[in-house]
Amino acid sequence: MQRILVTGASGFVGSRFVERWRNEFEILAPSHAEFDVTDAQAVERYVTRHAPQVIVHMAALSNTWYCEQHPEESYRVNVEGVCNLAVAAARNGVKFVFFSSDQVYNGNCESGPLSEDVAVAPENVYGRHKFEAEQRALELCPTAVALRATWMYDSERAGMPVHANFVLNIAKTIKERTPLVLPVREYRGITWVRDVVEFLPATFALSGGVYNYGAECSMDTYETACCYCEMLVGLQAGPLLQPDYERYPNHERNLSMSGDKIFRASGGRICFGSTMDGLRIFAEMNP
Ligand SMILES: NC(=O)c1ccc[n+]([C@@H]2O[C@H](COP(=O)([O-])OP(=O)(O)OC[C@H]3O[C@@H](n4cnc5c(N)ncnc54)[C@H](OP(=O)(O)O)[C@@H]3O)[C@@H](O)[C@H]2O)c1
């Protein structure tokens, strides 16, 4: 059995990864209190002592708004934390897979699905820190794999942490009949976390580099919500979903990513499909 060190195992993605793969891998999942990624010596000690073959690094400050308010803390966790693990992985010959974000694209003006080689200039703290972490980790550990994840969703399940997410926002809107205002000038993939978790072991075999890692999307966010609502309850968006034409006045916000690189590099094993396909399957399986 491959031994995997999972950081952030109590988080939204980490908890689902452990639940899904605990019988297939020997999983080491220290808590934040046992393993603080900002403590370089503790990270090095842990990796040397436990000798994992793979590190899947998901510990982070994942709330963009919080990072904007606490840039120094964000830097320590989201940049230096990644570097500490990259150093330990390189020294110990461990495969290092870590999560970046589609927020690295949030300063881009181009339209259409973005590929990994487009120049980026993120406009928020979280996006800038994720981008710096990618660059520094790859310098420190050239075999590292950085996964640019999209916004993810799941339903509420007992015992599993969940953040505010697209499907919960829509469910609340339908249930409480409180209007939801959504941007028209925004394009972003939204991915069921189940798929993110399912494909993760296939990323262990990828060559070092940066990979887009999530569903593609050609519809704007308001349109995506309208289609999803209609699919769920045959509901015309009507007054429940309201288009916001004013948000992102300078340029359209395009975070939508192309999955071509990871599809090819994984020999077709990692294939997310479109955001709407994912939402359709999710709705069928979570009636
Ligand atoms: N969720 C999304 O939609 C989304 C979208 C794009 C990218 N991502 C990225 O995907 C990864 C996983 O996200 P997530 O949603 O699962 O995050 P999350 O739910 O916020 O979980 C973060 C985890 O990191 C741990 N942690 C925080 N600071 C730590 C530290 N200094 N040392 C050790 N552990 C620490 C937390 O433990 P405690 O709670 O005990 O502090 C928690 O287990 C992150 O890199 C995130 O930036 C997420």
The ligand as an SDF file (V2000), in Angstrom:
LIG
                    3D

 48 52  0  0  0  0  0  0  0  0999 V2000
  -12.9620   24.7860   -1.4210 N   0  0  0  0  0  0  0  0  0  0  0  0
  -12.8370   25.3000   -2.6210 C   0  0  0  0  0  0  0  0  0  0  0  0
  -13.8520   25.5650   -3.3090 O   0  0  0  0  0  0  0  0  0  0  0  0
  -11.4500   25.5570   -3.2010 C   0  0  0  0  0  0  0  0  0  0  0  0
  -11.3470   26.1540   -4.4740 C   0  0  0  0  0  0  0  0  0  0  0  0
  -10.0750   26.2920   -5.0510 C   0  0  0  0  0  0  0  0  0  0  0  0
   -8.9420   25.8950   -4.3530 C   0  0  0  0  0  0  0  0  0  0  0  0
   -9.0710   25.3580   -3.0980 N   0  0  0  0  0  0  0  0  0  0  0  0
   -7.8510   24.9150   -2.4080 C   0  0  0  0  0  0  0  0  0  0  0  0
   -7.9930   23.5230   -2.1470 O   0  0  0  0  0  0  0  0  0  0  0  0
   -7.3230   23.1820   -0.9220 C   0  0  0  0  0  0  0  0  0  0  0  0
   -8.3090   22.5140    0.0210 C   0  0  0  0  0  0  0  0  0  0  0  0
   -9.3520   23.4510    0.2950 O   0  0  0  0  0  0  0  0  0  0  0  0
  -10.5050   23.1860    1.3710 P   0  0  0  0  0  0  0  0  0  0  0  0
  -11.7240   23.8510    0.8770 O   0  0  0  0  0  0  0  0  0  0  0  0
  -10.5370   21.7520    1.7250 O   0  0  0  0  0  0  0  0  0  0  0  0
   -9.9370   24.0040    2.6190 O   0  0  0  0  0  0  0  0  0  0  0  0
  -10.5630   24.0820    4.0910 P   0  0  0  0  0  0  0  0  0  0  0  0
  -11.8690   23.3580    4.1570 O   0  0  0  0  0  0  0  0  0  0  0  0
  -10.5440   25.5220    4.4760 O   0  0  0  0  0  0  0  0  0  0  0  0
   -9.5380   23.2740    4.9790 O   0  0  0  0  0  0  0  0  0  0  0  0
   -8.2790   23.7880    5.2330 C   0  0  0  0  0  0  0  0  0  0  0  0
   -7.5290   22.7950    6.0880 C   0  0  0  0  0  0  0  0  0  0  0  0
   -6.2240   23.3170    6.3350 O   0  0  0  0  0  0  0  0  0  0  0  0
   -5.9280   23.1670    7.7300 C   0  0  0  0  0  0  0  0  0  0  0  0
   -4.9460   24.2000    8.0810 N   0  0  0  0  0  0  0  0  0  0  0  0
   -5.0800   25.5530    8.0170 C   0  0  0  0  0  0  0  0  0  0  0  0
   -3.9300   26.1420    8.4030 N   0  0  0  0  0  0  0  0  0  0  0  0
   -3.0580   25.1490    8.7110 C   0  0  0  0  0  0  0  0  0  0  0  0
   -1.7150   25.1180    9.1630 C   0  0  0  0  0  0  0  0  0  0  0  0
   -1.0160   26.2560    9.3980 N   0  0  0  0  0  0  0  0  0  0  0  0
   -1.1080   23.9150    9.3540 N   0  0  0  0  0  0  0  0  0  0  0  0
   -1.8000   22.7530    9.1570 C   0  0  0  0  0  0  0  0  0  0  0  0
   -3.0750   22.7160    8.7510 N   0  0  0  0  0  0  0  0  0  0  0  0
   -3.6950   23.9090    8.5200 C   0  0  0  0  0  0  0  0  0  0  0  0
   -7.2750   23.3170    8.4160 C   0  0  0  0  0  0  0  0  0  0  0  0
   -7.2320   22.7810    9.6970 O   0  0  0  0  0  0  0  0  0  0  0  0
   -7.9880   23.5690   10.8990 P   0  0  0  0  0  0  0  0  0  0  0  0
   -9.3940   23.7790   10.4210 O   0  0  0  0  0  0  0  0  0  0  0  0
   -7.8650   22.6530   12.0570 O   0  0  0  0  0  0  0  0  0  0  0  0
   -7.2480   24.8690   11.0530 O   0  0  0  0  0  0  0  0  0  0  0  0
   -8.1460   22.4960    7.4570 C   0  0  0  0  0  0  0  0  0  0  0  0
   -8.0000   21.1180    7.7290 O   0  0  0  0  0  0  0  0  0  0  0  0
   -6.7370   24.4850   -0.4080 C   0  0  0  0  0  0  0  0  0  0  0  0
   -5.4220   24.6310   -0.8740 O   0  0  0  0  0  0  0  0  0  0  0  0
   -7.6190   25.5580   -1.0610 C   0  0  0  0  0  0  0  0  0  0  0  0
   -6.9600   26.7990   -1.1420 O   0  0  0  0  0  0  0  0  0  0  0  0
  -10.2890   25.1790   -2.5090 C   0  0  0  0  0  0  0  0  0  0  0  0
  1  2  1  0
  2  3  2  0
  2  4  1  0
  4  5  1  0
  4 48  2  0
  5  6  2  0
  6  7  1  0
  7  8  2  0
  8  9  1  0
  8 48  1  0
  9 10  1  0
  9 46  1  0
 10 11  1  0
 11 12  1  0
 11 44  1  0
 12 13  1  0
 13 14  1  0
 14 15  2  0
 14 16  1  0
 14 17  1  0
 17 18  1  0
 18 19  2  0
 18 20  1  0
 18 21  1  0
 21 22  1  0
 22 23  1  0
 23 24  1  0
 23 42  1  0
 24 25  1  0
 25 26  1  0
 25 36  1  0
 26 27  1  0
 26 35  1  0
 27 28  2  0
 28 29  1  0
 29 30  1  0
 29 35  2  0
 30 31  1  0
 30 32  2  0
 32 33  1  0
 33 34  2  0
 34 35  1  0
 36 37  1  0
 36 42  1  0
 37 38  1  0
 38 39  2  0
 38 40  1  0
 38 41  1  0
 42 43  1  0
 44 45  1  0
 44 46  1  0
 46 47  1  0
M  CHG  2   8   1  16  -1
M  END
$$$$
